[in-house]
Amino acid sequence: MDKRSHWDHIYRHKTPDQLSWTQETPATSLDFIDTFRLPRNARIIDIGGGESRLAELLLEKGYKDITVLDISEEAIKCAQDRLGEKATLVQWIVADIADFEPPHPYDLWHDRATFHFLTTAPQVSNYLDHARTALPLGGYLVIGTFSDKGPDKCSGLPVHRYTEETLSGELHNGFNKIKCITEDHETPFHTVQNFLFCSFKRA
């Protein structure tokens, strides 16, 4: 099964309360975004956003230019169904991040729980090439990924875990670290996953 089929199968056959990454409110992501004090017309892209509620909550905060990219069309359909008429206010892209060519610059690149599925150096390098292309100088990047205390697999796939030092090392070319935190994410079925969240500024 290829990557797209794998994720479409998951979103077709599981409800949000059966998915470990589900959050009722992506509070940490919103807290990071708030610190940037972006204008409400800032261009924001959520990588692997799927059926996350981040886009919905950014709309409620008044942001007007939001893009959600996900490899799974099924995940995006779930988000669109939940948003109803508001779905037309979001730009939706069904694509593998490995193949994504940013159509224009973004002010903020957000990624919670996509980056750790990149387990080889070429995959990471390709991802960061896209991020550097998409973000002009002064643009912001937020990555939430499994910490070194997090699980070593997710949805049956291997993941790469990070410390603050190793994640910062991957982004040393073109990004300055702003801050990092770790947090325990309680899954809908009451297990705990430790995440590392870091923010960076394009330099």
ZIZI-V871143 format. One record per residue. N is the residue number from 1. RES is the residue in one small letter. D_CENTER is the distance of its C-alpha to the mean C-alpha in Angstrom with 1 decimal. Layout:
# ZIZI-V871143
N;RES;D_CENTER, N;RES;D_CENTER
This chain:
# ZIZI-V871143
1;m;23.0, 2;d;20.5, 3;k;16.7, 4;r;16.6, 5;s;19.5, 6;h;18.1, 7;w;15.0, 8;d;17.3, 9;h;19.8, 10;i;17.6, 11;y;16.6, 12;r;20.2, 13;h;21.8, 14;k;19.9, 15;t;19.4, 16;p;16.6, 17;d;18.9, 18;q;19.1, 19;l;15.5, 20;s;14.7, 21;w;11.1, 22;t;12.5, 23;q;12.7, 24;e;15.4, 25;t;14.1, 26;p;10.9, 27;a;13.4, 28;t;12.1, 29;s;9.2, 30;l;12.1, 31;d;14.5, 32;f;12.8, 33;i;12.6, 34;d;16.2, 35;t;17.5, 36;f;16.9, 37;r;19.3, 38;l;18.0, 39;p;20.4, 40;r;19.7, 41;n;19.9, 42;a;17.1, 43;r;14.9, 44;i;11.2, 45;i;8.5, 46;d;5.2, 47;i;4.2, 48;g;4.9, 49;g;5.5, 50;g;8.8, 51;e;11.1, 52;s;9.0, 53;r;11.5, 54;l;9.5, 55;a;11.0, 56;e;14.3, 57;l;14.6, 58;l;14.0, 59;l;16.7, 60;e;18.8, 61;k;18.6, 62;g;19.9, 63;y;17.2, 64;k;18.5, 65;d;16.3, 66;i;12.9, 67;t;11.3, 68;v;9.0, 69;l;8.7, 70;d;9.1, 71;i;11.8, 72;s;13.5, 73;e;15.8, 74;e;16.7, 75;a;13.4, 76;i;13.5, 77;k;17.1, 78;c;16.6, 79;a;14.5, 80;q;17.2, 81;d;19.9, 82;r;18.8, 83;l;18.6, 84;g;21.9, 85;e;23.4, 86;k;20.5, 87;a;18.4, 88;t;20.4, 89;l;19.0, 90;v;15.5, 91;q;15.2, 92;w;13.8, 93;i;13.4, 94;v;13.9, 95;a;13.4, 96;d;12.6, 97;i;10.6, 98;a;13.9, 99;d;15.9, 100;f;14.0, 101;e;16.4, 102;p;15.2, 103;p;18.0, 104;h;18.2, 105;p;16.9, 106;y;14.2, 107;d;14.6, 108;l;11.1, 109;w;8.0, 110;h;4.9, 111;d;2.1, 112;r;3.4, 113;a;5.7, 114;t;5.7, 115;f;7.6, 116;h;10.2, 117;f;11.3, 118;l;12.7, 119;t;16.1, 120;t;18.4, 121;a;19.1, 122;p;19.2, 123;q;15.7, 124;v;14.3, 125;s;16.8, 126;n;15.9, 127;y;12.2, 128;l;13.4, 129;d;16.1, 130;h;13.8, 131;a;12.0, 132;r;15.6, 133;t;16.9, 134;a;14.6, 135;l;15.0, 136;p;18.7, 137;l;20.4, 138;g;19.3, 139;g;15.8, 140;y;13.1, 141;l;10.0, 142;v;8.0, 143;i;6.7, 144;g;7.0, 145;t;8.8, 146;f;12.1, 147;s;15.0, 148;d;18.4, 149;k;19.5, 150;g;16.8, 151;p;17.6, 152;d;18.3, 153;k;17.3, 154;c;15.0, 155;s;16.2, 156;g;19.0, 157;l;17.1, 158;p;17.4, 159;v;14.7, 160;h;15.1, 161;r;15.3, 162;y;15.4, 163;t;17.6, 164;e;17.3, 165;e;19.8, 166;t;18.4, 167;l;14.9, 168;s;16.8, 169;g;19.1, 170;e;16.7, 171;l;15.8, 172;h;19.4, 173;n;20.1, 174;g;19.1, 175;f;17.2, 176;n;18.8, 177;k;17.3, 178;i;17.6, 179;k;17.0, 180;c;15.6, 181;i;15.9, 182;t;15.8, 183;e;15.8, 184;d;16.9, 185;h;14.9, 186;e;17.6, 187;t;16.9, 188;p;18.7, 189;f;21.5, 190;h;22.0, 191;t;20.9, 192;v;19.0, 193;q;16.1, 194;n;15.8, 195;f;12.6, 196;l;12.5, 197;f;10.7, 198;c;11.9, 199;s;12.2, 200;f;14.0, 201;k;16.2, 202;r;17.1, 203;a;20.7
